[in-house]
């Protein structure tokens, strides 16, 4: 089963010749973290009773 961490680690070794091997898993991880952060903040505001 593919994992982003393994893909990123393998891409680090061949970064000079195949930069995309590390770029896309890194972007996927970054986008996932940002999405969870945004959803978490919205839920926090909703549960506290504030609206934005």
DSSP file (Angstrom, degrees, kcal/mol; ACC not computed):
  #  RESIDUE AA STRUCTURE BP1 BP2  ACC     N-H-->O    O-->H-N    N-H-->O    O-->H-N    TCO  KAPPA ALPHA  PHI   PSI    X-CA   Y-CA   Z-CA
    1    1 A X              0   0    0      0, 0.0     2,-0.1     0, 0.0     0, 0.0   0.000 360.0 360.0 360.0 127.6    0.0    0.0    0.0
    2    2 A X        -     0   0    0      4,-0.0     2,-0.4     3,-0.0     3,-0.1  -0.400 360.0-167.4 -69.0 141.4    1.5    3.4   -1.0
    3    3 A X     >  -     0   0    0      1,-0.1     4,-2.4    -2,-0.1     5,-0.2  -0.984  25.4-133.8-129.1 142.7    2.2    5.8    1.8
    4    4 A X  H  > S+     0   0    0     -2,-0.4     4,-2.5     1,-0.2     5,-0.2   0.871 105.9  54.6 -63.6 -37.4    3.1    9.5    1.4
    5    5 A X  H  > S+     0   0    0      2,-0.2     4,-2.2     1,-0.2    -1,-0.2   0.908 110.7  44.8 -63.5 -42.2    5.9    9.3    3.9
    6    6 A X  H  > S+     0   0    0      2,-0.2     4,-2.6     1,-0.2     5,-0.2   0.908 113.4  50.7 -67.9 -41.7    7.6    6.5    2.0
    7    7 A X  H  X S+     0   0    0     -4,-2.4     4,-2.0     1,-0.2    -2,-0.2   0.897 111.9  47.8 -62.8 -39.7    7.0    8.2   -1.3
    8    8 A X  H  X S+     0   0    0     -4,-2.5     4,-1.4     2,-0.2    -1,-0.2   0.898 111.8  50.0 -67.7 -40.9    8.6   11.4    0.0
    9    9 A X  H  X S+     0   0    0     -4,-2.2     4,-0.8     1,-0.2    -2,-0.2   0.910 112.7  46.1 -64.6 -43.5   11.6    9.5    1.5
   10   10 A X  H  X S+     0   0    0     -4,-2.6     4,-0.7     1,-0.2     3,-0.4   0.863 110.1  54.5 -68.2 -34.9   12.2    7.7   -1.8
   11   11 A X  H  < S+     0   0    0     -4,-2.0     3,-0.4    10,-0.3    11,-0.3   0.786  97.9  64.6 -68.9 -26.8   11.8   10.9   -3.7
   12   12 A X  H >< S+     0   0    0     -4,-1.4     3,-1.0     1,-0.2    -1,-0.2   0.859  98.0  55.1 -63.7 -35.0   14.5   12.6   -1.6
   13   13 A X  H 3< S+     0   0    0     -4,-0.8    -1,-0.2    -3,-0.4     3,-0.2   0.793 116.8  34.3 -70.3 -28.1   17.1   10.2   -2.9
   14   14 A X  T >X S+     0   0    0     -4,-0.7     4,-2.7    -3,-0.4     3,-0.6  -0.016  79.0 125.6-115.9  29.4   16.5   11.1   -6.5
   15   15 A X  T <4  +     0   0    0     -3,-1.0    -1,-0.1     1,-0.2    -2,-0.1   0.835  69.1  54.6 -61.3 -37.0   15.6   14.8   -6.1
   16   16 A X  T 34 S+     0   0    0     -4,-0.2    -1,-0.2    -3,-0.2     3,-0.2   0.834 120.0  29.7 -69.7 -31.2   18.2   16.1   -8.6
   17   17 A X  T <4 S+     0   0    0     -3,-0.6     2,-0.2     1,-0.2    -2,-0.2   0.774 134.2  25.1 -99.9 -29.2   17.0   13.9  -11.5
   18   18 A X    ><  +     0   0    0     -4,-2.7     3,-1.5    -7,-0.2     4,-0.4  -0.642  62.9 168.9-137.2  77.4   13.3   13.5  -10.8
   19   19 A X  T >> S+     0   0    0      1,-0.3     4,-1.5    -2,-0.2     3,-1.1   0.766  73.7  65.5 -63.3 -27.5   12.1   16.4   -8.6
   20   20 A X  H 3> S+     0   0    0      1,-0.2     4,-1.5     2,-0.2     5,-0.3   0.706  84.7  73.7 -70.7 -18.8    8.4   15.4   -9.1
   21   21 A X  H <4 S+     0   0    0     -3,-1.5   -10,-0.3     1,-0.2     4,-0.3   0.791 112.3  26.0 -66.0 -26.7    8.9   12.2   -7.2
   22   22 A X  H <> S+     0   0    0     -3,-1.1     4,-1.3    -4,-0.4    -1,-0.2   0.649 114.7  65.5-105.0 -22.1    9.1   14.2   -3.9
   23   23 A X  H  X S+     0   0    0     -4,-1.5     4,-2.4     2,-0.2     5,-0.2   0.943  99.7  47.0 -69.5 -49.0    7.1   17.2   -4.9
   24   24 A X  H  X S+     0   0    0     -4,-1.5     4,-2.2     1,-0.2    -1,-0.2   0.889 112.6  47.0 -69.4 -40.7    3.7   15.7   -5.4
   25   25 A X  H  > S+     0   0    0     -5,-0.3     4,-2.2    -4,-0.3    -1,-0.2   0.895 113.8  51.2 -64.3 -35.9    3.6   13.6   -2.2
   26   26 A X  H  X S+     0   0    0     -4,-1.3     4,-2.3     2,-0.2    -2,-0.2   0.901 110.4  47.9 -65.2 -40.9    4.8   16.7   -0.3
   27   27 A X  H  X S+     0   0    0     -4,-2.4     4,-2.7     2,-0.2    -1,-0.2   0.880 110.5  52.1 -66.6 -38.2    2.1   18.9   -1.8
   28   28 A X  H  X S+     0   0    0     -4,-2.2     4,-2.0     2,-0.2    -2,-0.2   0.911 111.0  47.1 -64.3 -42.2   -0.6   16.3   -1.0
   29   29 A X  H  X S+     0   0    0     -4,-2.2     4,-2.3     2,-0.2    -2,-0.2   0.916 113.3  48.8 -65.0 -42.6    0.6   16.2    2.7
   30   30 A X  H  X S+     0   0    0     -4,-2.3     4,-2.4     1,-0.2    -2,-0.2   0.919 111.3  48.9 -63.7 -44.6    0.6   19.9    2.9
   31   31 A X  H  X S+     0   0    0     -4,-2.7     4,-2.3     1,-0.2    -1,-0.2   0.875 111.0  51.2 -63.7 -37.5   -2.9   20.3    1.4
   32   32 A X  H  X S+     0   0    0     -4,-2.0     4,-2.4     2,-0.2    -2,-0.2   0.922 110.7  47.5 -66.0 -44.3   -4.2   17.6    3.8
   33   33 A X  H  X S+     0   0    0     -4,-2.3     4,-2.1     1,-0.2    -2,-0.2   0.916 113.1  48.5 -63.9 -43.0   -2.8   19.4    6.8
   34   34 A X  H  X S+     0   0    0     -4,-2.4     4,-2.5     2,-0.2    -1,-0.2   0.910 111.1  50.9 -63.6 -42.0   -4.1   22.8    5.7
   35   35 A X  H  X S+     0   0    0     -4,-2.3     4,-2.5     1,-0.2     5,-0.2   0.925 111.0  47.4 -62.9 -45.1   -7.6   21.3    5.0
   36   36 A X  H  X S+     0   0    0     -4,-2.4     4,-2.5     1,-0.2    -1,-0.2   0.879 111.9  51.6 -64.2 -36.5   -7.8   19.7    8.5
   37   37 A X  H  X S+     0   0    0     -4,-2.1     4,-2.3     2,-0.2    -2,-0.2   0.925 111.1  46.5 -65.2 -45.1   -6.6   22.9   10.0
   38   38 A X  H  X S+     0   0    0     -4,-2.5     4,-2.2     2,-0.2    -2,-0.2   0.927 114.7  46.5 -64.3 -45.1   -9.3   25.0    8.3
   39   39 A X  H  X S+     0   0    0     -4,-2.5     4,-2.5     1,-0.2    -1,-0.2   0.910 112.0  52.0 -64.0 -41.5  -12.0   22.5    9.1
   40   40 A X  H  X S+     0   0    0     -4,-2.5     4,-2.2    -5,-0.2    -2,-0.2   0.894 110.1  47.8 -62.5 -40.9  -10.9   22.3   12.7
   41   41 A X  H  X S+     0   0    0     -4,-2.3     4,-2.4     2,-0.2    -1,-0.2   0.897 111.5  50.1 -67.6 -40.0  -11.0   26.1   13.1
   42   42 A X  H  X S+     0   0    0     -4,-2.2     4,-2.3     2,-0.2    -2,-0.2   0.913 111.7  48.3 -64.3 -41.7  -14.4   26.3   11.5
   43   43 A X  H  X S+     0   0    0     -4,-2.5     4,-2.8     2,-0.2     5,-0.2   0.892 109.8  52.9 -64.5 -39.4  -15.7   23.6   13.9
   44   44 A X  H  X S+     0   0    0     -4,-2.2     4,-1.7     2,-0.2     6,-0.2   0.931 111.0  46.0 -61.8 -45.4  -14.2   25.4   16.9
   45   45 A X  H  X>S+     0   0    0     -4,-2.4     5,-1.7     1,-0.2     4,-0.7   0.898 113.8  49.7 -63.8 -39.8  -15.9   28.6   15.9
   46   46 A X  H ><5S+     0   0    0     -4,-2.3     3,-0.7     1,-0.2    -2,-0.2   0.914 112.1  46.4 -65.4 -43.4  -19.2   26.8   15.4
   47   47 A X  H 3<5S+     0   0    0     -4,-2.8    -1,-0.2     1,-0.2    -2,-0.2   0.764 109.4  54.6 -74.0 -24.5  -19.0   24.9   18.7
   48   48 A X  H 3<5S-     0   0    0     -4,-1.7    -1,-0.2    -5,-0.2    -2,-0.2   0.606 115.7-115.7 -81.5 -11.2  -18.1   28.1   20.6
   49   49 A X  T <<5S+     0   0    0     -3,-0.7     2,-0.2    -4,-0.7    -3,-0.2   0.506  72.5 128.2  91.5   5.6  -21.2   29.8   19.2
   50   50 A X      < -     0   0    0     -5,-1.7     2,-0.4    -6,-0.2    -1,-0.3  -0.602  42.5-154.6 -90.7 155.5  -19.4   32.4   17.2
   51   51 A X              0   0    0     -2,-0.2    -5,-0.0    -3,-0.1    -9,-0.0  -0.952 360.0 360.0-125.2 150.8  -20.0   33.1   13.5
   52   52 A X              0   0    0     -2,-0.4    -1,-0.1   -10,-0.1    -2,-0.0   0.412 360.0 360.0-112.5 360.0  -17.6   34.6   11.0
